Amino acid sequence: MGFLLVMKAEIVRSMIIMRRYWFRTLTGIVIGYGMLMVLIAGFMYSRPAVEDGLNRFNDPSAATNFLLGFIIGMFAFGVVGLFTQGLQGMARTGVLEQLCMSPHGLITNFLARTAVGSVTTVISSGIMVWLVTLSVNGRLYFETVPVLVLLALTFANLLGFGFMVGGLVLVFKQVGQVAILLRMGLFALAIFAKEELLQQGLVLAVVMHALPITDAAICLKYVLIQDQGRLNGAYESVFLHPCFYGLLISCVVWTILGVACFRIMEDYSRSKGTLGVY
């Protein structure tokens, strides 16, 4: 019940901000669309100049794959960022101490805030993906149940990883550079994640499966771009895909590990009286 109350408060707060600053939301989508188009032209099609690349939209699937990986990477970047720069910013403004005094607890407040923020990010990112995909003559395949399940598992996976990183931030405080490296690593992995990476030896496969974004990115690309194998002439549901089981296992492990780590680090920081000190 406490989580639902906090969730309701976060939704109301987000709606008020979106209604009050609607122009910022709209211009953010427009700027994001333009930035993605420039990135696709520059990194996917320019040979050697961007101007030349604008006339080379002859491989829509490659552009869509890059685009989707970029959006998944941005999603991971933002979720984990809430537990790094977000925690530090809240501590400096005194918001963190107010959340700690909340009867619902710090974990519940963070969970609700991250969930609402992730939903709004998915909606705005979905609009940008759709617009860019149309612009490059690409196509995305959408099946409601698989996509929603994968998005929920991806969020839970990143949430667990974010809680673990956030717990370290509560204790070690100024870890901004390390946190940025971790977020950039997840961002790059989401762009270039593909099944071929998992076929380069057992050790690399285990490492890739252990990272919180690999299986999620592969599964989302498999559903949205490959249409669950239909483009290859053989349908195989994503729920039967090996990476889906890897995502399930990773989700459980990261959620338990992350929340436990955050709880331990929070209690330690409280006992030292340094929870809001940065």
PALOVO-804720 format. One record per residue (C-alpha): x, y negated, z; residue in three letters. Coordinates in steps of 0.05 Angstrom, whole numbers, padded with zeros to 5 digits, always signed. Example, Ala and Ser with C-alpha at 12.3 -4.5 7.8 and 13.67 -1.06 7.14 Angstrom:
% PALOVO-804720
+00246+00090+00156ALA+00273+00021+00143SER
END
This chain:
% PALOVO-804720
+00000+00000+00000MET+00057-00047+00017GLY+00088-00036-00052PHE+00022-00052-00087LEU+00015-00117-00048LEU+00085-00138-00066VAL+00073-00118-00138MET+00010-00160-00141LYS+00047-00220-00113ALA+00103-00211-00164GLU+00052-00206-00221ILE+00017-00269-00199VAL+00083-00305-00192ARG+00105-00284-00261SER+00039-00304-00293MET+00043-00372-00261ILE+00114-00382-00287ILE+00095-00358-00357MET+00034-00403-00360ARG+00072-00464-00334ARG+00133-00453-00378TYR+00099-00423-00439TRP+00142-00464-00487PHE+00205-00433-00457ARG+00177-00363-00466THR+00158-00377-00539LEU+00224-00410-00557THR+00261-00353-00522GLY+00229-00302-00569ILE+00244-00346-00630VAL+00316-00356-00609ILE+00323-00282-00593GLY+00296-00264-00662TYR+00345-00311-00696GLY+00404-00285-00655MET+00387-00212-00673LEU+00383-00229-00747MET+00450-00262-00745VAL+00481-00204-00707LEU+00453-00153-00757ILE+00478-00195-00815ALA+00546-00204-00783GLY+00561-00135-00756PHE+00522-00090-00802MET+00523-00122-00871TYR+00577-00175-00877SER+00632-00156-00926ARG+00669-00198-00911PRO+00625-00259-00899ALA+00558-00267-00864VAL+00531-00302-00925GLU+00547-00241-00967ASP+00516-00197-00914GLY+00449-00231-00917LEU+00440-00201-00986ASN+00458-00130-00966ARG+00396-00106-00929PHE+00398-00040-00965ASN+00400+00007-00905ASP+00340-00008-00860PRO+00351+00053-00816SER+00422+00032-00798ALA+00398-00038-00781ALA+00340-00012-00740THR+00386+00036-00703ASN+00433-00021-00685PHE+00375-00066-00666LEU+00342-00015-00621LEU+00408+00002-00587GLY+00420-00073-00577PHE+00352-00082-00544ILE+00361-00021-00499ILE+00429-00048-00480GLY+00400-00115-00462MET+00347-00081-00420PHE+00401-00043-00382ALA+00442-00106-00376PHE+00384-00144-00345GLY+00360-00090-00296VAL+00430-00078-00268VAL+00443-00153-00268GLY+00386-00164-00218LEU+00425-00124-00167PHE+00491-00161-00179THR+00485-00234-00199GLN+00412-00232-00174GLY+00432-00211-00104LEU+00487-00263-00100GLN+00441-00318-00125GLY+00387-00299-00075MET+00437-00300-00018ALA+00462-00369-00036ARG+00392-00398-00039THR+00368-00363+00024GLY+00317-00320-00013VAL+00353-00256+00006LEU+00345-00269+00081GLU+00271-00283+00071GLN+00263-00217+00034LEU+00300-00181+00090CYS+00251-00209+00141MET+00192-00185+00099SER+00152-00128+00133PRO+00156-00089+00068HIS+00232-00084+00067GLY+00285-00103+00018LEU+00280-00040-00025ILE+00205-00048-00035THR+00212-00122-00054ASN+00267-00107-00103PHE+00230-00049-00133LEU+00168-00091-00146ALA+00207-00151-00172ARG+00247-00107-00219THR+00186-00069-00244ALA+00148-00133-00262VAL+00210-00164-00294GLY+00222-00101-00335SER+00151-00099-00362VAL+00155-00171-00386THR+00223-00156-00417THR+00196-00095-00453VAL+00138-00136-00481ILE+00181-00194-00506SER+00235-00147-00532SER+00182-00105-00568GLY+00158-00167-00605ILE+00229-00184-00626MET+00243-00113-00649VAL+00179-00112-00690TRP+00195-00178-00723LEU+00267-00160-00740VAL+00247-00091-00765THR+00198-00123-00813LEU+00251-00172-00836SER+00300-00117-00855VAL+00246-00074-00888ASN+00255-00021-00834GLY+00204+00020-00798ARG+00192+00041-00726LEU+00149+00101-00707TYR+00108+00092-00644PHE+00074+00149-00605GLU+00044+00122-00542THR+00056+00179-00492VAL+00129+00195-00510PRO+00149+00122-00513VAL+00116+00104-00446LEU+00146+00166-00412VAL+00215+00150-00439LEU+00210+00077-00418LEU+00189+00097-00348ALA+00246+00147-00341LEU+00296+00097-00369THR+00273+00045-00319PHE+00277+00094-00261ALA+00347+00115-00283ASN+00373+00044-00288LEU+00338+00026-00223LEU+00376+00080-00186GLY+00442+00058-00216PHE+00425-00015-00200GLY+00409+00002-00128PHE+00477+00035-00121MET+00514-00025-00151VAL+00471-00071-00108GLY+00491-00034-00045GLY+00563-00044-00062LEU+00549-00119-00074VAL+00518-00124-00004LEU+00582-00099+00028VAL+00639-00121-00018PHE+00605-00187-00038LYS+00645-00217-00096GLN+00646-00161-00146VAL+00623-00203-00205GLY+00678-00183-00254GLN+00670-00108-00240VAL+00595-00114-00246ALA+00600-00149-00313ILE+00647-00094-00339LEU+00597-00041-00317LEU+00539-00078-00350ARG+00578-00089-00414MET+00596-00015-00415GLY+00523+00005-00410LEU+00506-00046-00464PHE+00558-00018-00513ALA+00539+00054-00498LEU+00465+00039-00513ALA+00484+00012-00581ILE+00530+00069-00602PHE+00497+00128-00565ALA+00483+00186-00612LYS+00480+00261-00608GLU+00548+00268-00641GLU+00581+00239-00578LEU+00556+00299-00539LEU+00590+00348-00586GLN+00661+00324-00574GLN+00678+00373-00518GLY+00649+00393-00451LEU+00684+00340-00409VAL+00661+00282-00452LEU+00591+00312-00457ALA+00585+00316-00380VAL+00610+00244-00373VAL+00561+00219-00425MET+00503+00255-00393HIS+00522+00228-00325ALA+00519+00155-00348LEU+00449+00127-00338PRO+00435+00101-00408ILE+00462+00154-00456THR+00405+00204-00456ASP+00353+00149-00452ALA+00381+00113-00514ALA+00386+00177-00554ILE+00315+00198-00537CYS+00285+00129-00552LEU+00321+00127-00619LYS+00298+00198-00634TYR+00225+00178-00623VAL+00223+00108-00652LEU+00271+00116-00711ILE+00273+00190-00729GLN+00199+00201-00713ASP+00216+00262-00670GLN+00251+00298-00727GLY+00197+00287-00780ARG+00244+00248-00824LEU+00289+00309-00828ASN+00231+00353-00848GLY+00227+00390-00781ALA+00185+00364-00723TYR+00211+00374-00653GLU+00179+00338-00595SER+00225+00295-00554VAL+00200+00333-00493PHE+00237+00394-00521LEU+00300+00355-00538HIS+00362+00373-00495PRO+00375+00300-00480CYS+00305+00293-00450PHE+00323+00345-00397TYR+00388+00309-00386GLY+00349+00245-00376LEU+00303+00278-00324LEU+00362+00306-00285ILE+00400+00240-00289SER+00337+00202-00267CYS+00329+00244-00204VAL+00402+00242-00186VAL+00412+00168-00197TRP+00347+00149-00161THR+00364+00189-00099ILE+00437+00169-00099LEU+00423+00096-00113GLY+00368+00086-00061VAL+00408+00124-00008ALA+00471+00084-00023CYS+00432+00018-00020PHE+00400+00037+00046ARG+00466+00056+00078ILE+00501-00006+00053MET+00443-00051+00075GLU+00445-00022+00145ASP+00520-00030+00148TYR+00516-00102+00125SER+00461-00117+00175ARG+00502-00087+00232SER+00561-00132+00213LYS+00517-00193+00207GLY+00542-00207+00136THR+00479-00192+00096LEU+00469-00263+00072GLY+00541-00285+00073VAL+00575-00294+00005TYR
END
